[in-house]
């Protein structure tokens, strides 16, 4: 475990890029082999705006990375944060707790707030208006949302007290987890169900992308499913009946147009009310 943390403390940017590109490539290929839905779309055309938003997310994270480094260093020097105030524990448990709690603040809580605060929902809307959810949808976030998510992660680092090695490990796991849960892949139902007791499985997260409430406001988790199950936001739904998108924003052409997606958060818009 010490070797892993030491590696992530100084992980080269190239290696982080390889995790991103490797994950997209792997799940892209897997989608062709075991697709959940046989989408009648031009995959590359659909991917282009999503990859643009992936690039802007990278730029935002790189531009603000110094804040993450400074904050993590400050918590280490000052022994600040929840996991640093606990009794001494084995390193593996320290790391697991750090990643688990960062997943709550940086992913679950951020996601929950975005769905329940109207201005933030308007920004997050870009992610939900994809009518063909696949692995490229994972990073389809408006640049403003990338800033919001970063702020929640930064808050998590302060509250949890995670050193930079655990932060970078969490971000790498989070990246692969979100590519996996968005991928248009069809696992055996029993396998997917078993996975969903521990991590956010593809079927579990696809429920979140169903086009009407209450399903849209469920299954907020990213890596671990524990937060949804503990906090009462877990929902199940038959994957064959899932319809992607948002019911009050139904135009698939507009929702695939990059210029219109960039303007989408500034539209006058009401949240879906249910089926």
C-alpha positions in Angstrom: 0.0 0.0 0.0 2.9 2.4 0.8 4.3 1.8 -2.7 0.9 2.7 -4.3 0.6 5.9 -2.3 4.2 6.9 -3.0 3.5 6.4 -6.7 0.3 8.5 -6.7 2.1 11.3 -4.7 4.2 11.9 -7.8 2.2 10.4 -10.6 3.3 11.9 -13.9 0.8 13.8 -16.0 1.4 11.3 -18.8 0.3 8.4 -16.6 -2.9 10.3 -15.6 -3.6 11.0 -19.3 -3.1 7.3 -20.0 -5.6 6.3 -17.4 -8.1 8.7 -19.1 -7.4 7.6 -22.7 -7.0 4.0 -21.7 -10.3 3.9 -19.9 -12.3 5.5 -22.7 -10.6 3.2 -25.3 -11.2 0.0 -23.2 -14.9 0.7 -22.6 -15.4 2.0 -26.1 -14.3 -1.4 -27.4 -16.3 -3.2 -24.8 -19.4 -1.3 -25.8 -19.1 -2.8 -29.3 -18.8 -6.3 -27.9 -21.6 -6.3 -25.3 -23.8 -3.3 -25.8 -26.8 -2.6 -23.5 -28.6 -0.7 -26.2 -28.0 -1.0 -30.0 -28.0 2.8 -30.6 -28.6 3.9 -34.2 -26.1 6.7 -34.1 -22.8 7.7 -35.5 -20.6 7.0 -32.5 -17.8 9.4 -33.4 -20.3 12.3 -34.1 -22.0 11.7 -30.8 -18.6 11.5 -29.0 -17.2 14.9 -30.3 -19.1 17.3 -28.0 -18.5 14.9 -25.1 -14.8 14.7 -25.8 -14.7 18.5 -26.0 -16.2 18.7 -22.5 -13.6 16.1 -21.4 -10.9 18.4 -22.6 -12.3 21.4 -20.8 -12.6 19.4 -17.6 -8.9 18.5 -18.0 -8.0 22.2 -18.5 -10.0 23.3 -15.4 -8.4 20.6 -13.2 -4.9 21.4 -14.5 -5.5 25.2 -14.0 -6.6 24.7 -10.4 -4.4 21.8 -9.5 -2.1 24.1 -7.4 -5.0 24.7 -5.0 -5.4 21.0 -4.5 -1.7 20.5 -3.9 -1.4 23.5 -1.5 -4.6 22.4 0.4 -3.4 18.7 0.8 0.0 19.9 1.9 -1.6 22.2 4.5 -3.7 19.4 6.0 -0.6 17.2 6.2 1.6 19.9 7.9 -1.2 20.9 10.3 -2.5 17.3 10.9 -5.9 18.7 10.0 -9.0 16.7 8.9 -11.2 13.9 10.1 -9.0 10.9 9.3 -6.0 12.6 11.0 -8.0 13.0 14.3 -8.8 9.3 14.5 -6.7 6.8 16.5 -3.7 5.4 14.7 -4.7 2.8 12.2 -3.1 0.5 9.5 -2.2 2.4 6.3 -4.6 0.4 4.2 -7.5 1.4 6.4 -6.3 5.1 6.4 -6.3 5.0 2.6 -9.7 3.3 2.2 -11.3 5.8 4.6 -9.7 8.7 2.7 -10.9 7.5 -0.7 -14.4 6.6 0.7 -14.9 10.0 2.3 -13.5 11.9 -0.7 -16.0 10.0 -2.8 -18.8 11.3 -0.5 -17.7 15.0 -0.6 -16.3 15.2 -4.2 -18.9 13.0 -5.9 -22.0 12.1 -4.0 -22.6 15.4 -2.1 -21.6 17.5 -5.2 -24.0 15.5 -7.3 -26.8 15.7 -4.8 -26.5 19.5 -4.4 -26.5 20.0 -8.2 -29.8 18.2 -8.5 -31.4 20.2 -5.7 -30.2 23.7 -6.2 -31.8 25.1 -9.4 -28.9 27.2 -10.7 -26.5 24.3 -10.3 -29.1 21.9 -11.9 -29.2 24.2 -14.9 -25.4 23.7 -15.2 -25.5 20.0 -14.6 -28.3 19.6 -17.2 -25.7 19.3 -19.9 -24.7 16.0 -18.5 -28.3 14.7 -18.5 -29.4 15.8 -21.9 -27.3 13.1 -23.6 -29.8 10.8 -25.4 -27.2 8.1 -26.0 -25.4 7.5 -22.7 -22.0 5.7 -23.3 -18.5 5.9 -21.8 -17.9 9.3 -23.4 -20.9 10.7 -21.5 -18.9 10.2 -18.3 -17.0 13.5 -18.7 -19.8 15.5 -20.5 -19.7 18.3 -18.0 -20.1 22.0 -18.7 -16.9 23.9 -17.8 -18.8 25.6 -15.0 -19.7 22.2 -13.5 -16.0 21.2 -13.7 -15.3 24.2 -11.4 -18.1 23.3 -9.1 -17.0 19.7 -8.8 -13.4 20.8 -8.1 -14.7 23.1 -5.3 -16.4 20.2 -3.6 -13.3 18.0 -4.0 -11.2 20.8 -2.4 -13.7 21.0 0.5 -13.5 17.3 0.9 -9.7 17.4 1.1 -9.9 20.0 3.9 -12.7 18.2 5.9 -11.3 14.7 5.4 -7.6 15.7 5.7 -6.3 13.6 2.8 -2.7 13.8 1.7 -2.0 14.3 -2.0 -1.2 10.7 -2.7 -4.7 9.6 -1.6 -6.3 12.6 -3.5 -4.7 11.5 -6.8 -5.5 7.9 -6.1 -9.2 8.9 -5.5 -9.3 11.0 -8.7 -7.9 8.1 -10.8 -10.3 5.6 -9.3 -13.2 8.1 -9.8 -12.3 8.6 -13.5 -12.3 4.8 -14.3 -15.4 4.3 -12.1 -17.4 6.9 -14.0 -16.3 5.6 -17.4 -17.4 2.1 -16.3 -20.8 3.2 -14.9 -21.7 5.2 -18.0 -20.5 2.7 -20.5 -23.1 1.2 -22.8 -22.4 -2.3 -21.7 -24.6 -5.2 -20.7 -23.4 -7.2 -17.8 -25.3 -10.3 -16.6 -28.0 -8.9 -14.3 -26.8 -11.0 -11.4 -23.3 -9.8 -11.8 -24.4 -6.2 -12.1 -26.7 -6.5 -9.0 -23.9 -8.1 -7.0 -21.5 -5.3 -7.9 -24.0 -2.6 -7.0 -23.8 -3.6 -3.3 -20.3 -2.3 -3.3 -19.6 0.0 -6.2 -21.8 1.9 -8.7 -22.5 -0.5 -11.4 -23.6 0.3 -15.0 -27.3 -0.7 -14.4 -27.4 1.3 -11.1 -26.1 4.5 -12.7 -28.2 4.2 -15.8 -31.3 4.5 -13.6 -30.0 8.0 -12.7 -30.1 8.9 -16.5 -33.7 7.9 -16.9 -35.6 10.8 -18.3 -38.2 11.4 -15.5 -38.4 11.8 -11.8 -38.0 10.2 -9.3 -35.3 8.2 -11.1 -33.4 11.3 -12.2 -32.9 12.2 -8.5 -31.5 8.9 -7.4 -28.2 6.9 -7.5 -25.9 9.9 -7.1 -22.8 7.9 -6.3 -19.7 7.6 -8.4 -17.3 5.0 -7.0 -19.1 3.5 -4.0 -22.8 2.6 -3.7 -22.8 2.8 0.1 -23.8 6.5 0.1 -27.0 6.0 -1.9 -27.9 3.0 0.2 -27.2 4.7 3.5 -28.9 8.0 2.6 -32.0 6.7 1.0 -31.3 7.8 -2.6 -30.8 4.3 -4.1 -33.4 3.2 -6.7 -33.7 0.2 -9.0 -35.4 0.2 -12.4 -35.6 -2.3 -15.2 -32.7 -1.4 -17.6 -34.7 -2.4 -20.7 -37.2 0.4 -19.9 -34.7 3.2 -19.4 -35.1 6.2 -21.7 -32.2 8.6 -21.6 -32.4 12.4 -21.6 -34.6 14.9 -19.7 -38.4 15.0 -20.4 -38.6 18.8 -20.6 -35.6 19.1 -22.8 -36.3 16.5 -25.5 -34.7 17.8 -28.6 -31.9 15.3 -29.4 -30.4 17.4 -32.2 -30.0 20.5 -30.0 -28.7 18.3 -27.2 -25.9 17.1 -29.5 -25.0 20.6 -30.7 -21.9 21.9 -28.9 -22.8 25.6 -29.2 -26.2 25.0 -27.8 -24.9 22.8 -25.0 -22.5 25.6 -23.9 -25.5 27.9 -23.7 -27.8 25.4 -22.1 -27.3 26.4 -18.5 -28.5 29.9 -19.3 -31.9 28.9 -20.7 -35.2 29.5 -18.9 -36.0 25.9 -17.8 -38.0 23.9 -15.4 -36.9 20.7 -13.8 -38.8 17.5 -14.8 -41.8 16.8 -12.6 -42.2 13.0 -13.0 -43.8 10.4 -15.2 
